Amino acid sequence: MTNTRRERAIALRPVEITNQQLMEILSTVRADMSTVKGQIGNVEQTLTNMNGRIGVLATTSTNTISAIDSLARTPLAAPVRAELTVAAPVVISNHEPTHEESNAVYAHIHNLMWKPKLSLRTPENILANNLKPRWDTNVAFNKSPNREIAERLLSNLEHRFGSSSMRRSDLRKRLHTNFTSRTHRERMSDDEIAETNALTRRAARADDNECRRVLAYKDNKEAIDLVMLRDCANTLQKAVMSDGESADEMDEDGIKHVIHIVQPGWRSDECNRFIALVDTYAVQAMGSSANQRIRRITTSVSNSAVPDNISPNFPRWALRDGL
């Protein structure tokens, strides 16, 4: 009991602190308080920043919110390595090559390649033609020497058409088409070649006739409609103007070439009269060059059905019996 009382007496004995010690303690407390105040200021700034960010998110535009919502509904795709995505950027073409762009490429390929027939067989033209690349039609396209020829021509095409919508694969596809066309033609008989040439000329004449008729009607619409006593718009369609044509034949005197025409039976007499009237104006527009036009003679009428590719706005009066 005595020891316990002594320990309590010692523990409760007041400790004397000098003024110097008290000043040091107060200085330490002030420093600690300053540190705490600074930390509180940092916390307040952090909360302010968070509040600003929350405000930005809360006021996000409707389009952004819709985009995020749409992205959230998108099914998850398989994980993709980030380095592979960066290393292989996707190039998106603005549009597919047009018909005109394709024709320009084919024409350039035709000029680059060797021609079996020359329009001018002068020594200079023959030498220049023999220096042009020539497909080996007995070897596959991806085999030597065709493989090397294709790569050389492809480099030329990329240099010329690289700024268009033509990709390397598009150019290579057209090179392959030229190769297969040349291969097919060299394996054709003389009769097959003559028939192919006749079909090509017939298609070219059809395109030429369509263009001339459309322009003639456009330039003389009022006069033509006045004669026909109706508005003839939407009547001149390619499927409507297509006639059955023979190959070029000599006339009875054996002097001029003529083409025998088989008119489609589904066209009305008024429609045939309209087309003949348009042809009159088209010939007038040709001037002196009209003498070079091959004469067309109607010989018969076919029992062909109305083509499926005629547009719905085609006038009913142009159909025989209003079919």
C-alpha positions in Angstrom: 0.0 0.0 0.0 2.9 2.3 0.8 4.4 1.8 -2.7 1.1 2.5 -4.4 0.6 5.8 -2.5 4.1 6.9 -3.4 3.6 6.2 -7.1 0.3 8.2 -7.1 2.0 11.1 -5.4 4.8 11.1 -7.9 2.4 10.9 -10.9 0.3 13.8 -9.6 3.2 16.0 -8.8 2.9 19.1 -11.1 5.7 19.6 -13.7 7.2 23.0 -13.8 7.6 24.5 -17.4 9.7 27.5 -18.0 8.7 30.4 -20.2 11.2 29.4 -22.9 9.7 25.9 -23.1 6.2 27.3 -23.3 7.1 29.5 -26.2 8.6 26.6 -28.1 5.4 24.6 -27.5 3.2 27.4 -28.7 5.4 27.9 -31.8 5.1 24.2 -32.6 1.3 24.3 -32.2 1.0 27.3 -34.5 3.1 25.5 -37.2 0.9 22.5 -36.9 -2.2 24.6 -37.2 -0.9 26.3 -40.3 -0.2 23.0 -41.9 -3.7 21.8 -41.1 -5.2 25.0 -42.5 -3.3 24.5 -45.8 -4.5 21.0 -46.1 -8.1 22.2 -45.5 -7.6 24.7 -48.3 -6.4 21.9 -50.7 -9.5 19.9 -49.8 -11.7 22.9 -50.5 -10.1 23.4 -53.9 -10.4 19.8 -54.8 -14.1 19.9 -53.9 -14.5 23.0 -56.1 -12.8 21.3 -59.1 -15.0 18.2 -58.6 -18.1 20.4 -58.5 -17.1 22.1 -61.7 -16.5 18.8 -63.5 -19.9 17.6 -62.2 -21.5 20.7 -63.6 -19.8 20.2 -67.0 -21.1 16.7 -67.2 -24.5 17.8 -66.1 -24.8 20.4 -68.8 -23.4 18.1 -71.6 -25.3 18.6 -74.9 -28.1 16.3 -75.9 -26.1 15.0 -78.9 -23.2 13.9 -76.6 -25.6 12.2 -74.2 -27.2 10.4 -77.1 -23.9 9.3 -78.4 -22.9 8.0 -75.0 -26.2 6.2 -74.7 -25.8 4.7 -78.1 -22.3 3.5 -77.3 -23.6 1.9 -74.1 -26.1 -0.1 -76.1 -23.5 -1.3 -78.6 -22.6 -5.0 -78.0 -19.1 -5.6 -76.7 -16.6 -6.6 -79.3 -13.7 -8.9 -78.8 -10.7 -7.2 -77.1 -8.3 -5.6 -79.5 -4.6 -4.9 -78.7 -4.0 -1.2 -78.7 -0.7 -1.4 -80.5 -2.3 -3.3 -83.4 -5.1 -0.7 -83.7 -2.6 2.1 -83.9 -0.3 0.3 -86.3 -3.0 -0.5 -88.8 -5.1 2.6 -89.5 -8.2 2.1 -91.6 -8.4 4.1 -94.8 -12.0 4.8 -95.9 -12.7 5.8 -99.5 -15.1 8.7 -99.9 -17.0 6.9 -102.7 -16.9 4.0 -105.0 -15.3 4.6 -108.5 -17.8 6.0 -110.9 -18.4 4.6 -114.4 -16.5 7.5 -115.9 -13.5 6.9 -113.7 -13.4 3.2 -114.5 -13.6 4.0 -118.2 -10.7 6.4 -117.9 -8.6 3.6 -116.2 -9.5 1.1 -118.9 -8.6 3.6 -121.7 -5.2 4.3 -120.1 -4.5 0.5 -119.7 -5.5 0.1 -123.4 -3.0 2.8 -124.4 -0.2 1.2 -122.3 -0.7 -2.3 -123.7 0.5 -3.8 -126.9 -2.2 -3.7 -129.7 -2.6 -6.6 -132.1 -3.9 -4.2 -134.8 -2.7 -0.7 -135.5 -4.6 1.9 -137.4 -1.4 3.4 -138.7 1.2 0.8 -139.5 4.2 3.1 -140.0 7.7 1.9 -138.9 7.6 4.3 -136.0 4.2 3.1 -134.7 5.1 -0.6 -135.1 8.4 -0.1 -133.2 6.6 1.9 -130.4 3.9 -0.8 -130.2 6.4 -3.6 -130.0 8.0 -1.9 -127.0 4.8 -2.0 -125.0 4.1 -4.7 -122.5 2.2 -7.7 -123.8 0.3 -10.3 -121.7 1.3 -13.9 -122.0 -2.2 -15.4 -122.4 -0.8 -18.9 -121.9 0.2 -18.1 -118.3 -1.9 -17.2 -115.3 -2.3 -13.5 -114.3 -0.3 -14.0 -111.0 2.5 -16.0 -112.7 5.7 -14.6 -114.3 6.0 -12.7 -116.7 2.4 -11.4 -116.2 3.1 -10.8 -112.5 6.0 -8.4 -113.3 4.0 -6.7 -116.0 1.0 -6.2 -113.7 3.3 -4.6 -111.0 4.9 -2.3 -113.5 1.5 -1.2 -114.9 0.1 -0.9 -111.4 2.8 1.6 -110.4 2.0 3.7 -113.5 -1.8 3.6 -112.7 -1.2 4.6 -109.1 0.9 7.6 -110.2 -1.8 8.7 -112.6 -5.0 7.9 -110.7 -3.8 8.0 -107.1 -5.6 11.2 -106.3 -9.0 9.8 -107.4 -11.2 7.3 -105.6 -9.3 4.4 -107.2 -7.6 2.3 -104.6 -4.8 -0.1 -105.4 -7.2 -3.0 -105.3 -9.5 -1.2 -107.7 -6.7 -0.6 -110.2 -5.5 -4.2 -109.9 -9.0 -5.5 -110.5 -9.2 -3.5 -113.8 -5.8 -4.8 -114.9 -7.0 -8.3 -114.3 -10.1 -7.6 -116.3 -8.0 -6.4 -119.2 -5.9 -9.6 -119.0 -8.9 -11.9 -119.0 -10.5 -9.9 -121.9 -7.3 -10.2 -124.0 -7.0 -13.9 -123.1 -10.6 -14.6 -124.1 -10.3 -12.7 -127.3 -7.2 -14.5 -128.5 -8.9 -17.8 -128.0 -12.0 -16.8 -130.1 -12.6 -17.9 -133.7 -12.8 -15.4 -136.5 -16.6 -15.8 -136.6 -16.9 -15.2 -132.8 -14.7 -12.1 -133.2 -16.9 -10.8 -136.0 -20.0 -11.3 -133.9 -18.5 -9.6 -130.9 -17.5 -6.6 -133.0 -21.0 -6.4 -134.3 -22.5 -6.4 -130.8 -20.0 -3.7 -129.7 -20.9 -1.5 -132.7 -24.6 -2.1 -132.0 -24.3 -1.1 -128.3 -22.3 2.0 -129.3 -25.0 3.0 -131.8 -27.7 2.5 -129.2 -25.9 4.8 -126.8 -25.3 7.4 -129.5 -29.0 7.3 -130.6 -30.2 7.7 -127.1 -28.0 10.7 -126.5 -29.0 12.4 -129.8 -32.7 11.8 -129.2 -32.7 13.1 -125.6 -30.9 16.3 -126.7 -33.1 16.8 -129.8 -36.3 16.5 -127.6 -34.8 18.8 -125.0 -34.0 21.5 -127.6 -37.3 21.2 -129.5 -39.7 20.1 -126.8 -42.4 22.7 -127.5 -42.5 22.1 -131.2 -42.5 18.3 -130.8 -45.3 18.4 -128.1 -47.3 20.7 -130.3 -47.2 18.2 -133.1 -48.0 15.3 -130.8 -50.7 17.3 -129.0 -49.5 16.1 -125.6 -46.6 16.4 -123.2 -44.1 13.7 -124.2 -41.9 14.0 -121.2 -40.8 10.6 -119.6 -41.2 8.9 -123.0 -37.6 8.8 -124.1 -36.1 5.9 -122.0 -33.4 3.6 -123.2 -35.6 0.5 -122.8 -38.2 2.2 -124.9 -35.9 3.2 -127.8 -34.2 -0.2 -128.1 -35.0 -1.8 -131.4 -33.9 -5.1 -132.8 -31.1 -4.3 -135.2 -29.4 -6.4 -137.8 -25.7 -6.2 -138.5 -24.4 -3.8 -141.1 -25.7 -4.9 -144.5 -25.2 -3.5 -148.0 -28.3 -2.0 -149.7 -29.8 -3.4 -152.8 -27.5 -1.5 -155.0 -24.4 -2.7 -153.0 -23.3 0.9 -152.4 -24.3 1.9 -148.9 -24.5 0.2 -145.5 -28.0 -0.2 -144.0 -29.4 -1.5 -140.8 -32.6 -3.4 -140.7 -34.8 -2.6 -137.8 -37.4 -4.8 -136.0 -39.7 -2.6 -133.9 -41.0 -3.9 -130.6 -44.7 -4.7 -130.9 -45.6 -3.3 -127.4 -45.0 0.3 -128.6 -48.1 2.1 -129.8 -48.2 3.8 -133.2 -48.2 7.2 -131.5 -45.0 6.2 -129.7 -43.3 5.1 -132.9 -44.5 8.4 -134.6 -43.0 10.4 -131.7 -39.6 8.6 -131.9 -39.5 9.2 -135.7 -40.3 12.9 -135.1 -37.5 13.2 -132.6 -35.1 11.4 -135.0 -35.9 14.1 -137.6 -34.7 16.8 -135.3 -31.7 14.8 -134.3 -30.6 14.4 -137.9 -31.1 18.1 -138.5 -28.8 18.8 -135.5 -26.0 16.6 -137.0 -25.7 19.0 -140.0 -23.4 17.8 -142.8 -22.2 14.8 -140.7 -25.7 13.3 -141.1 -24.5 11.8 -144.4 -22.2 9.5 -142.4 -25.1 8.1 -140.5 -26.1 4.5 -141.5 -29.6 4.3 -142.9 -32.1 2.5 -140.7 -34.9 0.6 -142.4 -37.9 -0.9 -140.5 -38.6 -4.4 -141.8 -40.9 -6.0 -139.3 -42.6 -5.8 -135.8 -41.8 -8.2 -133.0 -44.1 -9.7 -130.4 -41.8 -8.8 -127.5 -43.3 -8.0 -124.1 -42.9 -4.7 -122.3 -39.5 -4.5 -120.7 -39.3 -4.7 -116.9 -36.9 -1.8 -116.6 -39.3 0.9 -117.9 -40.0 3.5 -115.2 -43.5 3.8 -113.6 -43.9 7.3 -115.0 -43.9 6.0 -118.6 -47.1 7.4 -120.3 -49.9 4.9 -121.0 -50.6 6.3 -124.5 -47.2 5.1 -125.6 -48.2 1.4 -124.9 -50.1 -0.5 -127.6 -53.7 -1.1 -126.5 -52.9 0.6 -123.1 -51.0 -2.5 -121.9 
